[in-house]
Amino acid sequence: MPSFLMVLTGAARWSLKDGTQHPTGFWAEEFVEPHRTLIDSGIAITLATPGGRRPVPDGISLTPEMNGGDAARAAEMRAYLEEVSDVLDAPHRLEGEDPAAYDGIVIPGGHGPMQDLAVNEEVGRLLAAMLPDATKVVGSLCHGPAAFMSAGDEKSWLFEGRTMTAFTDEEERQVGLAANAPWLLESRLRGAGAHFEAGPPWSSHVVVDGNLVTGQNPGSAKEVAQAFLETLGARV
């Protein structure tokens, strides 16, 4: 049975430029859709966070307003989180996880990864072991690719030259957080050497570059989960 490591942020706050602590966490849809799709396809999922901290969903991601005004959709995601609460209550510690034990790694977003995963040496270690291995799949969506910044520095970055997408600067402007953000994800990825492909704001947009699968925003969650499966199927 294929096995994936799913890495969630352990942050519940995002430190903005003016010192404001913006409530955050993982974005519910970006966890629910990949987790459910992979599990339903017979893939074993191990959930891990920095320090084994219990991950929290961004409360806004569970409101009808952030789900196209669909209260039933928001309730469905709340129900799924409750269904898998035992897993969320006891995540593995990211520290010490063995990349050889997994066929892939998946990193959902939410603003939380901008706070902790972007500077986490352990996720950088895992990515450095898995991305160069063509038999493994590295996937992320929305703000999750902030974790890619942990894999190197401005002089030598693991993802330099790779084609990807993520939450765009325009989308960050539209949610009203760009001006106070310490840095913008699209700009940082481009500056580090990524070939960044942006779709229209809020549209589902997925980019596959070899064994690297990325999605632009929460609306890409279902499509990116299918791309994980297709990419894995081509490698096992």
N, C-alpha and C positions, 0 to 999 in steps of 0.2 A: 504493500500500500504506500503510495507517495505520501510524503510528510512535508508540511510547510511550517515555518516559524513566522508567526504574526507578531510584529512589534508595535505596541501602542505607546503613546506618550504617557508619562506619569505626571505631567504637569497639569495643574488646575488653574494656573494663572499665567498670563503672558505679560511681561514687563514692557510697557510702552516707553517712548522717548521721554515723555514728561513725568515718568515715574509712576503713572497709573498702573494698577494691577488689573488687567482685563480678564474677567472670568473666561476660562476656556476648558480644554480637555480634548477628547477625540470626537470627531463628527460622527454622529450615530449611523447615518446611512453608509458612510465609508467603511465602517466596521461590519454592519449588519449584512450588506449585500455580498461582499467577498467571503465573509465567514460562512454564511448560509450556503452560498453557491459551492464553495470548495468542500464543505462538509457533506452536502447532498451529493456531490460527485465522488465521494469515497476517499477524500483526502484527509489525512489526520492533521489537525491544527494544534500547535503548541503556542500558547499566548505568553508573551514575555514583555516586561517593562523594566526601565532602569530601577535597580534596587528591589524589584518585585513589588513596587507600589501598586495599590489598586487603581486601575485607570478609571477615570470618570468621564461620562459623556458631557459634551458642551450642552447645557440646558437649552440653548436656543435651537439646537439641531433637532430637538424633539417637539418643537412647537408646530402647529398647523401652518403658521405663516412661512416657516422655512421649508415647508413641504408642499409648496404650491397651493396653500390654503386647504389642504386635504387632511382633515382631522383624523380620518380613518387610517391614513398612511402613518401619521405621527403615532397613533395608538398601536399600530402594528409593530412599529420599531420599539416602542416601550415594552410591548409584550415579548418581543424577541430578546431584548436585553434582560428581562426578568427570567426568561427561559434558560439563558446561559449564565445566570448570575453566579453560579458556583465556579465557573471558569474565570469570570471577571474578578471574583473575590480572592482568588488564589493564583495570580499569574506567576510564572517562573521569573527568576532573576535573569535579566539580560546578561549580567556578568557571568562568564564561564560557559555560556551556551556554545555547543560544538557545531560549527557550520557543516561538518561532515555528516551530521545526523539528519540533515534536511535536504530536500530537493529544491527548495526555494524559500524566499523570504518576502513577506508582504508588509508594507508600512502604510496604513491608513493615515488620513490627515486630521484636520482640525488645527487651530492655531497652536495647540500644545507642542508639536514637534519643533516649532520655531523657538521655543523656550528651552527644551531639554535635548531632543534628539540631534539637533544641528551641531551640538558641541559634545556629543557623547562618544567617547573613545571606543566603547564596547560595540556600538552599532557600526562604527567605522571599521572595526576589526572584522566583524561578520561580513560586511559588504566587500571588504578587500579580499576575503577568502572566496566569496561566492560569485561576484560579478565576472572575474576572469575565467571561471569554470563554465564552459559552454553547455554543460549538462544540467546546470541549475538555472532557475528563473528568479530574477530580482524584479519586484513589482512595487509600485507605490502610486498614490493619487493625492491630488489637491495639495495641501501643505505637507504631506508626507515626504516628498522629495527634499524637504529641508534637511532630513537625515543624511542625504548624500553629501552635504557639506562637511560631515564628520570624517569623510574618507579622504584625507589629505589636506592640503593647504593651497594658497594661491600659486605656489611654485610647482606643485605636483599634486594633481587632483585625479582620483581614480576614474571619474566620469568625464574627464576632458575629451571632447570630440564625439561623445555619444549624443544621440538624438532623443529628445524627451519633451514632455510637457508637464505642467503643474498649474497651480492657481496663478492666474495672470495678474500683472500689476493693475490692469484695467478693472478686473473683478475686485481687487482689493480697494481700489478707489470707489467703486460703486457701493461697497458695503461700509464705506466711510472710515476705514482704518488706515489707509495708506499714508496720510500726512503724519500720523503719530507712530507709525511702525518704525522700529529700530532699523529694519532693512526690509526690502521687498524681495520675495522669493524669485520671481522671474528674473529680475535684474541681477540678483546674486548668482543664479545658475548661469545666465548668459555671461556674466563677468568672469566666472570661473572657467569657462570654455565649453559649455554645453551648446549643442545645436538645438535651440528651443523652438518648438512649433506651437503656436497659439491658435486655438479655434475661436469662434465667436463667443463672447461672454455668455456663460451659463449653459452653453450647448454641450452635449456629450462629445468628448474628444479624447481619443485614445491613440497613443503612439507606441509602436512596437519596433524596437531596434535590436535585432538578434534576441538575446535572452533578457533584455530590459523592456519592461512593460510599464507605461505610465499613463495616468488619467488626469484630466485637467481640473475637475471640480466634483462636487457631490453627485451631480447629474450623470457623471461618467461611471459611477460605481458598478452598475450592472454590466455595462459593456467591458469595463476593465477586468471584472471577475471572469468573464468568458474568455477574454484575451489571455489571462493567466492560464486557464485550462488548455487553450489551443497551443500556447507556447510550450507548456509542460509536455503536452502530448507529442509534440514534435521532437522532444529530447529524451523521452524515456523509452 
